[in-house]
């Protein structure tokens, strides 16, 4: 992977990417990924969250802090412990959630067939609507607690192809401290770019294109 460069705004170098590995330790500062969902162009963006680790409401809270408005289309695929209704975590104490936010659920965290179907349904619904689709997958570290690396690799290869065919910009969270170097390298081989965030929140972007 070439073109290593430190960048304050990683989206500037990811215009031509469809798959991005976001490497961030769980304790790192500045690990908010919202800028990768193109919040400044919300009205022309379809946003899909796929979450093993955060409830729908938590994802929406992060969006509201950074975005200029509601996405053109929004959807969520929520897995296992993160499967809760929007605003369930807060008891309604926060700002109202985005209206008409569809939440699809996958009851078993190792059901990659079901997960792939839910993701594909959103991609197909939005295909050809003129908006850029952005996807947050949180996280591969959680996914790898339930399936073998080979199974995860095959799933990511297939779903990555579907996202690329829709010209989606998808980023996948991963905690590099939770995996050996070989595992990180295998996942990296599937990606167009890598954004690394260190413990101080500093970001380094690597892409396949110089």
C-alpha positions in Angstrom: 0.0 0.0 0.0 1.5 3.3 -1.1 1.0 7.0 -0.6 1.6 7.2 3.1 0.8 10.6 4.4 -0.3 12.2 7.7 -3.6 14.1 7.2 -5.9 16.0 9.5 -8.9 15.4 7.1 -8.5 11.8 5.9 -11.5 12.1 3.6 -9.4 14.3 1.3 -7.4 11.3 0.3 -10.2 8.7 0.2 -12.3 10.1 -2.7 -11.5 7.2 -4.9 -11.6 4.5 -2.2 -14.5 2.1 -1.5 -13.1 0.3 1.5 -11.2 1.8 4.4 -9.7 0.0 7.4 -9.9 2.4 10.4 -7.3 1.2 12.9 -7.8 2.7 16.3 -7.0 1.5 19.8 -10.0 1.3 22.0 -8.7 4.1 24.3 -7.5 6.4 21.5 -8.5 10.1 21.4 -10.0 11.4 18.2 -11.5 8.1 17.1 -14.8 9.6 16.0 -15.4 8.3 12.5 -18.2 10.6 11.5 -16.1 12.6 9.0 -15.8 9.4 6.9 -19.6 9.4 6.5 -19.4 12.8 4.7 -21.5 14.8 7.2 -20.9 18.1 5.3 -22.8 16.7 2.3 -25.5 15.1 4.3 -28.3 16.0 1.9 -26.5 14.1 -0.9 -25.4 11.1 1.2 -27.0 7.7 2.2 -25.6 6.6 5.6 -25.6 3.0 6.8 -24.4 1.9 10.2 -23.6 -1.7 10.9 -22.9 -2.1 14.6 -21.8 -4.9 16.9 -20.7 -2.5 19.6 -23.0 0.6 19.8 -26.8 1.0 19.9 -28.6 2.9 17.2 -29.0 5.9 19.5 -25.3 6.1 20.2 -24.5 6.2 16.5 -27.1 8.9 15.9 -25.6 11.0 18.8 -22.2 10.9 17.1 -23.8 12.0 13.8 -25.7 14.9 15.3 -22.5 16.3 16.9 -20.7 16.6 13.5 -23.3 16.7 10.7 -24.9 19.6 8.9 -28.3 17.9 8.7 -30.1 14.7 8.1 -28.7 12.3 5.5 -30.7 11.8 2.4 -31.3 8.2 3.5 -30.3 6.5 6.7 -30.3 2.9 7.9 -28.9 0.7 10.6 -28.1 -3.0 10.9 -27.8 -3.8 14.6 -26.2 -7.0 15.9 -26.8 -8.8 19.2 -26.1 -6.6 22.2 -26.4 -3.4 20.2 -30.0 -4.5 19.2 -32.1 -1.9 20.9 -34.7 0.6 19.8 -33.5 4.1 18.9 -33.0 6.2 22.1 -33.2 3.2 24.4 -29.8 3.9 26.0 -30.8 7.4 27.1 -34.4 7.0 28.2 -35.3 9.9 25.9 -33.0 12.4 27.7 -31.2 13.4 24.5 -32.2 15.3 21.4 -34.8 13.6 19.3 -33.5 10.8 17.0 -33.6 11.2 13.3 -37.1 10.4 12.2 -38.0 7.3 10.2 -34.7 5.6 10.9 -35.1 1.9 9.9 -33.2 -0.5 12.1 -32.7 -4.0 10.9 -31.5 -6.6 13.4 -29.3 -9.7 13.3 -29.9 -11.8 16.3 -26.8 -13.9 16.1 -23.4 -12.3 15.8 -22.0 -15.2 13.8 -24.8 -15.1 11.3 -22.9 -13.5 8.4 -25.4 -14.7 5.8 -28.2 -12.7 7.6 -25.8 -9.8 8.1 -24.9 -9.7 4.4 -28.6 -9.9 3.4 -29.5 -6.9 5.6 -26.6 -4.8 4.3 -27.4 -5.7 0.7 -31.0 -4.8 1.1 -30.1 -1.2 2.1 -27.5 -1.0 -0.8 -30.1 -2.2 -3.3 -32.8 0.2 -2.0 -30.5 3.2 -2.5 -28.8 2.1 -5.7 -29.2 4.7 -8.5 -30.7 7.4 -6.3 -27.9 9.8 -7.1 -26.4 10.0 -3.6 -23.1 8.7 -2.4 -23.5 5.8 0.1 -21.3 5.7 3.1 -21.0 2.8 5.5 -19.7 2.5 9.1 -18.9 -1.1 10.2 -18.3 -1.2 13.9 -16.4 -3.4 14.4 -14.3 -6.1 12.8 -12.7 -6.7 16.2 -16.1 -7.6 17.6 -16.9 -9.7 14.5 -13.7 -11.7 14.9 -14.7 -12.7 18.4 -17.5 -14.9 16.9 -16.1 -16.2 13.6 -12.8 -17.5 12.3 -10.5 -15.2 10.3 -11.0 -17.2 7.1 -14.8 -16.8 7.4 -14.5 -13.1 8.1 -12.2 -12.7 5.1 -14.6 -14.4 2.8 -17.5 -12.3 4.1 -15.6 -9.1 3.7 -14.5 -10.0 0.2 -18.1 -10.6 -0.9 -19.7 -7.6 0.9 -16.8 -5.3 -0.1 -17.5 -6.2 -3.8 -21.2 -5.3 -3.3 -20.3 -2.0 -1.8 -17.8 -1.2 -4.5 -20.5 -2.0 -7.2 -22.6 0.7 -5.5 -19.6 3.1 -5.3 -20.1 3.2 -1.5 -17.4 4.5 0.8 -17.3 2.0 3.6 -15.0 2.0 6.6 -14.4 -0.8 9.0 -13.3 -0.3 12.6 -10.6 -2.5 14.1 -8.5 -2.3 17.2 -5.0 -3.3 16.2 -4.0 -4.0 19.8 -6.5 -6.8 19.9 -5.1 -8.8 17.0 -1.7 -10.1 15.9 0.1 -8.5 13.0 -0.7 -11.2 10.5 -4.5 -10.8 11.2 -4.3 -7.0 10.6 -2.3 -7.6 7.4 -4.8 -10.1 6.0 -7.7 -7.7 6.6 -5.6 -4.8 5.2 -5.1 -6.7 1.9 -8.9 -6.4 1.3 -8.9 -2.6 1.7 -8.3 0.3 -0.7 -7.0 2.5 2.2 -6.0 2.4 5.9 -6.5 5.2 8.4 -4.4 4.7 11.5 -5.2 6.6 14.7 -2.7 6.6 17.5 -3.3 7.0 21.2 -3.0 10.8 20.8 -5.5 11.0 18.0 -3.0 11.6 15.3 -4.0 10.2 12.0 -2.0 8.6 9.2 -3.6 7.7 5.8 -2.3 5.0 3.5 -3.9 4.3 0.1 -3.1 1.9 -2.7 -2.8 4.8 -5.1 0.3 7.1 -4.8 
